């Protein structure tokens, strides 16, 4: 006995060009991140944090507050 089912509604898949997907993969899983020790990654994180914090503080002093 056949069971009646509702037809599947396929979602339209919005895809990016192949090159964009490949670039995203390369950026998120770079060799540098895979091979760096946790100490090196922590040092790099802190370096970037301090850089961006200093930039944000300068912009705040100027009254330039991008949302």
C-alpha positions in Angstrom: 0.0 0.0 0.0 1.5 3.3 -1.1 1.7 6.2 1.4 0.9 9.6 0.1 3.3 12.3 1.0 3.5 16.0 0.5 5.7 17.1 -2.3 9.1 18.3 -1.1 9.5 22.0 -1.5 13.1 22.6 -2.6 14.7 25.7 -1.2 16.4 27.8 -3.8 20.0 27.6 -3.0 21.9 30.8 -3.3 25.4 29.9 -4.3 28.5 31.9 -4.7 30.9 31.5 -7.6 33.4 28.7 -7.1 36.3 31.1 -6.8 34.7 32.9 -3.9 34.0 29.6 -2.1 37.6 28.5 -2.6 39.0 31.8 -1.4 36.8 31.6 1.7 38.1 28.2 2.5 41.7 29.3 2.0 41.3 32.2 4.3 39.7 30.4 7.1 42.0 27.4 7.2 45.3 28.9 6.3 48.5 26.9 6.7 49.8 29.5 9.2 46.9 28.9 11.5 47.3 25.1 11.3 51.0 25.1 12.0 51.3 27.8 14.6 51.6 26.8 18.2 48.9 28.0 20.6 51.4 30.4 22.2 52.1 31.9 18.8 48.4 32.2 18.0 47.8 33.8 21.4 50.6 36.4 20.8 49.2 37.2 17.4 45.7 37.6 18.7 46.9 40.0 21.5 48.9 42.0 18.9 45.9 42.4 16.7 43.6 43.1 19.7 45.9 45.9 20.9 46.2 47.4 17.4 42.4 47.5 16.8 41.8 48.7 20.3 44.2 51.7 19.8 42.5 52.5 16.5 39.0 52.3 18.1 40.1 54.6 21.0 41.5 57.2 18.5 38.2 57.2 16.6 36.2 57.5 19.8 38.3 60.5 20.8 37.6 62.1 17.5 33.9 61.4 17.8 33.9 59.1 14.8 31.7 56.2 15.9 30.8 53.9 13.0 28.0 51.6 13.7 
